[in-house]
C-alpha cells in the first residue's frame, strides 16, 4: 500500500513511518519545511512540501495514495475554534480524496468523560477539556474513515509532551507536584506500540472504527513520585487553586488533574493489538527523561 501521511515528521510520526516502511508499505509524507522533508527522506519516505492549510496539496497527496493516515494537528491552543477549523478542513479534503480507501485520523482520549473508565463505544464529552477534537472525529467517521484516539502521553526517547513538562516544572520549583490525592488516572502508550496500532488500523480496521491507543492507565501521583525519586525532590499535593499557578497555565493544571482512565479492550480484540514495550513508569526510570535539563 502507498500511504500518504500528515504529521510524519513530528514526535510520533517518524516511528509510525518507519513501522509502515518496515511492513513493506511505501510512504509520502506532508512536510511543511526543508527540515521536515529531510527527516522523512532519511527514513526512506518521499516528501510532499506543504502545510495542513495547503488543501490542494492534501488533495493531490491523498488522491495518489492507496490509504491516508492523518496525524498532524496544530495551531494556537489558546484558540480552540481555530484548531477545530484547521483539522476539519483538512479531514474534509482528505476524506473526499481518499473515498473508499483506508483513511485513519487521529484524536485523543482526553475527549472522553471524566471520572470513569471509557471504552471505544462511549460517547465523547461535548463540554470536556478536549472537545475541540470531536468535530474532526465525527467528520472522519462520516467519510468512512477510522479514528485512533491516542493517550495523552505517547512516551519514548526524546518525548516533548506532558511528562517532560512535569519534569521541567519539578526541576524549576524543587517539588514534584500532583493535584489533590493524585489518584486521578493517566493513560499512556509507548511510541512503538502506537506505531503498530496505526499500521494495523490502516491495514485492517473496518470503516467507522474508533480505536484506543492506550496500553495502561497510571495514577498521576505515581508519575509525580517517580519524577521525585529521579530528581531527588519531594512529591507534594496541591489544591486545584495552587496548581493553577504552579504549572505552566491553568489549562495545564486542569490536564494534570484530569481523571480519564481508558480501556483499549475493543481495539485489542478487533486488531489483535498487544502492546509489548515498557510502561510509562519503567520508561521514566530507564529512558532519557532525566538525561539533561528540559
N, C-alpha and C positions, 0 to 999 in steps of 0.2 A: 504494500500500500504506500502511495506517496501522500505524506501528511503535511498540511500547511499548519504551522504553529504560530500563535501570537504569545508573547511573553517567554520565548525560548531562551533569551539571554539574561533573564533575571536571576533570582536566588534559587528557585526550584527548577526553573526551565531547563538549564543545561543538563541536569541529571535526567530529566524526562526525555530530552532529545537524545542523549546517549543511550537510554533504555530502548527507545524506538529504533535507533540505528542498529543496536546490538541484536535486536529481534528480526532484522532483515528489511525493515521499512526504510524508505528514503524520506528526507525532511527538507522543507523550505521554511525558514523562519523569518517573520517580520522583524526588521531591525531599524530602529529609529536613529542610529548613529553608526559611525565607522567602527567604533569600539564594539558595539553590539554585533555588527556584521562579522567582525574578525573573530569574536568569540564563537559564534555559530559555525563559521567556516573551519575553525580549529577543531571542532568536534566531528566534522565530516558532513555538515549540513550546508545547504545553499542559503543565501541571504537575499531577501527582498526588502530594499530600502523603503521605509515609510513608517507612519505612526498610526495609532488607532483612529485618528481623525482623517486619515487619507482613505476614505471609503472606497474609492476606485481601486486602490492598491489591495485593500482587503478583498474586494470582489474578484479581482484577477487572480490573486493567490489562491482563493478558495475554489474558483472555477477550474484551475489547473490541477487540483489535488483530488485524491480519492477519499480523503477524510480531513476534517478540521479539528484542531484542538485549540481552544481559546482560553489562555491563561492570563493574558495581560489585563491589568486593572490599575488605573491611576488617575491622577488629578489632585485637586485640593480637597483634603478630607475635612476641611472646615466648611466646604460647600457640598454636602451630600447630594443635592439635586443635580449638580454638575457631574458628579461621579456617576449617578444613575443615567444621565443623558448620554454620556460618552459610552458607557457599557451597552446600553440598549441599542444605540445607533449602530455600534459595531456588530452586535449579535444579530440585529435585523438583516444587515447586509450579508453576513456570513451564512445565516440560515437560508436565505433565498439562493445564494450562490451554490451552496452545497447540496441543495434539495435532493433528498433520497439517499445521500451518502452519510457515513458516520460523522456525527457532529457532537463534540463534547465541550461543554463550557464549564467554567469554574465559579464556585461561590464559597461560602464559609459557614461553618457550623454555628457561628455567632448569630445567624439569622433565626435560630431556634429558640423556643421559650425557655425562660429561666427557671431554675429550681427543681427540675425533674429530668430524668434521662429521656432523651428523644431518639426515635428511630427514623428510618428513611421515609416512612409514611406519615409522620407527624407534620402538621402544618407549621410554617414559619410564623414568627411573631411580627405582625404588621406594625407594631409600635416598639419593637426591640432595638437593641443597640446597633444592629447591622441591617436594619430594614431597607436601606438603600440598595442592597444587593438582590432583594426579592424580585423587582421587575425584570432583571436580567435572567434570573432563573426561569420565570414564567415565559418569557419570550423564547428562550432556548427550547423549552419543553413543547411550546406551541409549534415550533418549527420542526418538531420531530427529533430533536437532539436529546442528549443526556446531560445531567449536571453532576459534577463532583463537588461536594461540599468538603473543603479541607478544614482540618483542625486549625485553630488559631496559631498553634506552634507546629511548624514543619521544621524539625531540628536536624542538625548535621553540621559538617565543617563550614566555617565562615557564615554562620547564621547571623542575620542582622535584623531579626524581628523582635517580638515582645520579650523573649527571655534575655537577650543581650541588653535590652533597655532596663530590665530589672537588675542585671549585674552592674550596669553603669551607674544606676541610682544608688545601689548599695556601696559602690566604691566612693561615690561623691559624698554621701551622707554619713557613712560609717555604720549603717544599720541595714539589715535585710528585712524589708517590711512586707507584711501581708495585711489584708483588711479583715477586721473582726476576728473570728476564731480561725480563719484561714481554711475552713472546711469546704469552701467552695471548690468545685471540681473543674479541672482544666484539661481539655482534650489535646492530644499530641500525636504526632506520627513522624517517623524517621523519613527523611527526604527520599531515600532509595526505595522504601516501601511505597511512598506516594507515587513515585515514578512508575512502579509496576502497576499500580492501580490505574493510572492514566492510560497506560498501554492496553491493559485488559478492557478498559471502558471503550476504547476505540475499536478494539478487535471483536468484542463480544456483547457489549451492553445493548439490550433491546431499546428501541426508540422510546423516549419518555421515562427512562430510568433516572431515579435520584440515588446517588451513591455517596457514602460517607467515608472520607479519607481520614479515619481515626483508628489508631492502634490501641489507645488506652486513654483513661481519664485519671489524672492525679490531682491531689489537693494542692492548692496554691501555697498552703503552709509548708508542705513537704518540699516544694520548689524553693521557697524562701530559706528554709533550714539548710538545704543542700548548698545554696549560694553562700549562706552564712559560714558554714564549715570551711568551704573552699577559700573564702576571703578572710577568715578569722575575725568576723564581726558578729555582733549579736543579732538574732532574729527578734523582731518586735511586731506587736499587733498595733494597728492604727484604727481609729474610728473612721467612718466614711468622710467626716469633715476634715480630719487630719490628713487622710490620704489624698484629698483633693489638692493640697498644696505640696505634699511630699513627692508625689510622682510628677511627671512632666506636664500634666494637664489634668483638669477634672475628668475629661474623657478617658484618659489612661487609668485614672483611679477607678472609674466605673468598669473598665475592661478587666482590671486585676481583681475586682470584687465580684465579677460575674460568675454565677454558678451554672455551668452549662454542660453537664455530662452528656455524652453522646454514645449511642450504640451503633456499631457497623455490622451487626449480625446479618442483616439482609444483604448487604454488599458482599460479605464473605461467602454467603451461600450462593448468590447469583453468579459471581465471577470466580469462585474458588480462590479468593484472595486471602493470603495468610501472611501478615507482617512477620518478618523474621529478624529485623535489625534491632539494635539496642533501644531501650525505652528512654524517656526524657531524663530521668534521674541518673541513669547509668551514663548517658551521654554527657550530662553536666559534670560528672565525676571523672570521665575518661577522655572527653573531647577537648576542643580548643577554646571553650568559653572563658577560661581564665588565663589564656596564654599571654595576653597583653591587655593593657587598659583599653576599654572600648572608646 
